[in-house]
Amino acid sequence: MATQLGQVSSGVGSAPDETAGPTLPTPVKKRFTGGATTVIVRRVLGAIVSLFAVLVFNFFLFRVLPGDPARKLARNRHLSAEQVMELRRSMGLDQPLGQQFLTYLQGLAHGDLGQSFSKHMPVSEYIGDRIWPTVLLVGVSTILSIVFGIWIGIKGAWQRGSAFDRVSNATSLTLYSMPEFWLGIVLLMLLAGNQVGLGLFPTGGMHSVTPPEGVLANALDVAYHLFLPCLTLTLAYLAEFSLVMRSSLLDEMGQDYLTTARAKGLRDLKVRRRHAVPNALLPTTTLIFLHFGFIISGALTVEIVYSWPGLGTASLEALQFPDFNLLQGIFLLFAASTIIFNLVGDLLLGLFDPRVREA
Amino acid sequence: MTADATPAVRRSARSIVWTRRRRAFARNWKEYRRNREGLIGLVMLAFFAFLALAGPWLVDPETTAVITAPGRPFEPPSSQFWLGTDEFGRPILALLIEGARVSLMVGLIATVFSIVIGTVVGIMAGHFGGWTDTVLMRVSDWLLVLPFLPLAIVLLVILQSSSWLQISPVTAIAIVVGITSWPATARLIRSQTLAVKSRPYLERARALGAGHWHQMSRHILPNVMPLVLANTTLTVAGAVLAETTLSFIGLGDPLRHSWGTTLDGAFGSGAISIGAWWYLIPPGVAIVLVVLAFTWVGHALETVLNPRLQGR
């Protein structure tokens, strides 16, 4: 969150060159000015290196830093030295560190994230159960916030300084300064609570206690439960997209080609729809991919408020137990997906914007 | 150089510099005063700073202790308790005043970590270029990509459970937020360093035999300082939010009140189903106000110090 706040003020306009390497014109580096393929290969290689770095980081964080896990397990039980040694051998801890890392990589390659202590099942299986509610929640609210955010951004930039612009700008900034989960708490209390609220919506979960019969009725039941967490997240993401869309459209509006289009006699509306907006959309849409980490962080806490049965509540449970294997499995999944989404965002931006491709 | 430097009095270089600095400050302040939001933000910050500093005199520690709490559980706001009481009968207002200290302190310490690391890395990357630049920027890009909250959770859990590092949860949060938020600063400082690097006065300094340390500390740092300052206020805003989120998840210090742990307590005690709005709303409002104030001040400083942004 800390980084995102900084970016709104200073990094928005320069989003394309985030990963474009050195910004100075360096005529010496001729070998990097190859075609689009070279750039794609470089980006993919970079992502692979990042992924590998996450694996090493994860391994060190959980296997090396906290100290000996076997001793930790044995701390509260009366185990003899032989039993501890046996435990260490069964966990592979008597192997040299390099060998342990290889075993860990081998396990990962087979999709083996270890055993969850608190859930008594393999971590990968448990994550597989909990991932879909999160995908549903994040997906729906991201799409909604993009649609509304872009619309607000366009309207605000085009009527810059108008009442709409000022109100939407102030609202966006306030929403931006708000912890997502607090927004969730307030909405929950006002719309779902029985005491001071209207009691319109369920207070948590994804299904009713007795789910209704039939596919359609069941889907409606889920949608009914989805409404409040989805509204919260949409509002939380909205600010980001509308502010970025507004500022990138404002950047576009100073360009000469718009003056030309107007001078040709095109109507204002057409200039906006066909000329300015498509160009301004580019940084905003790729931003969705580049800010995937921000999207995930928001979803985690909002899930907790609405006890939505996704990965956010799963990480809270893992944290309270504490179940290190589950925790590192979830972290690995989030980190890997963020890196992949960033790669997709970079490649898309290169595909659509020739200026980035050249860089 | 200036009109009032009377030729009769010989002035030391130092006094000339100070006159110039005072003038620049007065000019910038005049510019800053024109920014309404920046002024409001400054007043709000002064108010919260007062609350945080005067907290020990405003609040009797007994009123926020669970055993000696003065009220009954979940009392709505009254003339005795302006913001009502929590599940132990402690006045919410007292909790908020105490929380201001921890929340702001964590925000500031985290920002110091983040700014120091970010500035050092950014200046080194920009100044040395080449391999140093490539390696430092790859590391910061990598950290920038990782999702903040999962990363912070994982780091905090490890820090708090590791047996060889004994630090309080509050310090741990500050360290983790600092570690995860420096890359943005580093990128900003690096690009500014690159812009400064090619200026003639640095070439002159090099020609006169200035070493790397002298160039970086005497010529580059003073030039990127204004940017660091503006960035600092924005980083504090982010750090306060981060502290709130992490405390809400239950990673805060159970023995000290911050706005985040107050919200955690409110959520955990079922204040929502009871309808205790006086317990849930005020901490959030305090957070929003502080974050908004820091953001406004940061933007105002940016417009004053960065002429290109003026009029936007």
Interface residues (C-beta under 8 A of the other chain):
Chain A: M1 A2 T3 Q4 L5 G6 Q7 S9 S10 G11 E18 T19 P22 T23 L24 V49 S50 A53 V54 L61 F62 L65 P66 G67 L173 T174 Y176 S177 M178 P179 F181 W182 I185 V186 L188 M189 G193 N194 Q195 V196 G197 T203 L250 F292 G293 F294 I296 S297 L300 T301 I304 V305 S315 L316 L319 Q320 P322 F324 L327 Q328 I330 F331 F334 A335 T338 I339 N342
Chain B: A110 S114 D133 R138 D141 W142 L144 V145 L146 P147 F148 L149 P150 L151 I153 V154 L155 V157 I158 S161 S162 S163 W164 V177 T180 S181 P183 A184 T185 R187 L188 S191 L194 N231 L234 T235 A237 G238 A239 L241 A242 T244 T245 F248 I249 G250 L251 L263 A266 F267 I272 S273 I274 G275 W277 L280 I281 P283 G284 I287 V288 V291 L292 T295 G298 H299 E302 R312
